[in-house]
C-alpha cells in the first residue's frame, strides 16, 4: 500500500493571564513601564486587565486562521486553545476585560489628562511598523511625528483630533484584513481620520463581534471533522517544574537552582482537570490531545496526563534526540538525514496506560514562525512545500525495496505559536496561507491531517519507556528558559512559600476559597518565568513582573495573611540593556533607516563612548546584529553629525572567521595592519562596502593568503545608518555552524580601525 506524506499542523494559541487583583504591590517605577496609567492607584484596575493582547490578538489572529482553513475542506489541522486564553476571550466578549488601552480608547478625548495623553503616545504604536502601521497613511503620519519630533512635541502641538485618530487606528490596525470587507470596517478604513468618540465605541463593538465568533467557529469545524482542538494545562504551567524544580538539572547538571525547592506535583492533576472540564463544557466532547506548556515534558508528569484521559501529547525534536541519544543532523538545505526517526509517532509505555507522543520538526516550525514573513508569500509557500517534498523523497530513497511510493505512513509534525508570527507577514499571513493551502489541496503526495485521525488510522508502533523520556522543552531540549537564571530563581523563591502557605490552610479549598487557588494557578503560569532574567525581553517586562507578584500576593490576601515585603519588590530591575546577544530571529527591512522594531531583538554592541579611548573617537557608535534562516544582518549606527565616508573612512570590511573548521583562510587584505589579535587572524570571507558609492565586493579565501572574487546577493541600505543583509547562501556553510565576525574600517585599502574592540562578534547559522 502506498501513502502520501502525512503532515500535522498544530497551531498553539495562548496568552498569559493579564487579569489583575492590583492591590498588593507598590506602584511600579521601572524605566520600562513608567506610564502613570499603568502605575496609578487612581486608575481603577481592581479585578481588571493590565494589558490588551487577548483582545487585540483575538481580532487579528484566532478567528482568521481557521476561517482561511475552512475554504479548503480537504485540509485538516489541529489548533491548541489554552484554557486561560478561552477565559479571557469570554471576559472580553462580556465587557469584563477593561484594560488601560481600552479605557482611554473609550474616553472622550476632551477628558484625557496629560498622563493619559502621554500613555497614548507611548503605547498606541505597540504594533509592527511594516505590517500594521505603515500600510495606513494616517497611522504612519502620526507614528512619524512621534518618532521624529518626540513625545513632548506631540503633547504640545497635537490637537484632540490627532489623539482621537491614534486611538482609533491602534484598534483598527489590529483587525485582521480578512474582515476588511465588512461594510463598517471598510468605511472606517476609507475614512482615515477625524474619528469621533462614537466611532471608537463602534470599533470596539466590532472587535467584540469578532471575538464572539472564535470559540463557536472552532467547535463548528471540529464537529465537521476538519479541525481538532487540543488543550493545555489550565494556566500554561511548566508541568515538570511543578513536579520538582530540581528536574532542571537533567539537561543542565550544574544548573543553579532556587533556594526553595518547589515540589507540588499534586497541582498537576488540578491544572489538567480544569482544562479537561473547560474543554468538555465549550466543545461538548472529551479532548484527546494535550500540548504540554512550552512542550515541556518529563517522566514524572506522564501518569497524570494518561490518568486524566488524554491520548496524545506533542514535544520538540530536541526532546526526542535527547531521549533516543541521537542528534538530528541536517543537510545544507536544513532537511534531517534520518527522517524515519523524527517523522513518526511514538508510544510512551506506562503501567496505567500508554500515551502517544509526536515530535515537531523544529526547523520547519521556525521557518513559519520566524522567516517566511520576510519572503514573498508565494515563494515562502513554495519553499515549505519544497521541504515537504524533499522529506518524502528522502524517505523513499531509504526504502530497501527501491519503490518510488511511500510504503509506510510517515507523519511530519509542524507545531508553533499560532498568533505572534503573523504580525510579520503581509496581510497577517493571508496571502501565504492561501498560496500554501491552494497548492496542498491539489497535491496528492501530501495530506494534511489532525493528530488524532492519523493515530486512529496508524497507531504508534515505536515505543519509548516512560522513564526514558528526556526532561526538557522546545527551547534547546532544556528548561533554562524558566529556571536557573538568578531572576527566574528569585521568582520561584517567591512562589514556593506562598504555595506552602496555601497548603497550611486546609480549610481553604478550591470550593471555599477559589480566589486563593486561582491566584496560585495564575502565578504558576510559564510566561512570568520566560520574561524574567536573561534571554527574553519586551517593553512590558516590568508589567509582567508586577502581574506575577500580584498573583502571588493575592494568595496571601485571600488567606488573610500579611503579604511579605519581598513580594512587594520587583523581582529584577528593568533597565534598558547595554551589550547583549540576539534575543530572537530578526527580519529587518534593509533601507538604512534602522527601524527600532526591526532591530529590537537583535544583538547590540555599544562602541562610541562606551569603551576605551579608541572608541570614544569612533565614528560608529553602536553595532546591531542578528540572523534568520535566510540572512545574517548587521547594522552600524554612526555618531551624531558623522557623514559616512566623509567624516570617517569610506570602506567598511566585514570578515568572517570559522572556528574549528578546516578551510582556506587568508590575512585581512589591507596594508598597515597591526599584528595583534584578532586582526592577525586569518579569515575565510570578506564583504567590502564603499560608504560613498554603496557598492560592494565579496571575496573568499584561497591558498597562500589569496582572495578570490565571488558573486554576492548582499543588500546594503545607507541613510540614517548602515544596514546589511548577507545571504547564508553566499557563505555556503552548514546549519548550526558557529561563525565569528569583525568589522574593519579602511581607506584606499589601508587599515584605519576595527570594531568591536578586542573581540569578534559571535554568530550562529540557524
Secondary structure, 3 states (H helix, E strand, C coil): CCECEEEEEEEEECCCCCECCCCCCCCCCCHHHCCHHHHCCCCCCCCCECCCHHHHHHHHHHHHHHHHHHCCCCCCEEEEECHHHHHHHHHHHCCCCCEHHHHHHCCCHHHCCHHHHHHHHHHCCCCCHHHHHCCCHHHHHHHHHHHHHHHHHHHHHCCHHHHHHHHHHHHHHCCCHHHCCCHHHHHHHHHCCCCCHHHHHHHHHHHHHHHHCHHHHHHHHHHHCCEEEEECCCCCECHHHHHCHHHHHCCCCCCCCCCCCCCCCHHHHHHHHHHHHHHHHHHCCCCCEECCHHHCECHHHHHHHHHHCCCEEEEEHHHHHHHHCCCCCECCCCCECCHHHHCCCEEEECCCCCEEEEEECHHHHHHHHHHHHHCCHHHHHHHHHHHHHHHHHHHHHCCCCCCCCECCCCEEEEEEECCHHHHHCHHHHHHHHHHHHHHHHHCCCEEECCHHHHHHHCCCCEEEEHHHCCCECCCCCCCCCCCCCHHHHHHHHHHHHHHHHHHCCCCCCCCCCHHHHHHHHHHCEHHHHHHCCCCCCCCCHHHHHHHHHHHHHHHHHHCCCCCCHHHHCCCCCCCCCCCECCCCCCCCCCCCCCCHHHHCCCEEEECCCCCCHHHHCCCEEEEEEEECCCEEEEEEEECCCCCCCCCCCCEEEEEEECCCCCCCCECCCCECCCCCCCCCCCECEEEEEECCCCCEEEEEECHHHCEEEECCCCEEEECCCEEEEEEHHHHCCCCCCEEEEEEEEEECCEEEEEECCCCCEEEECC
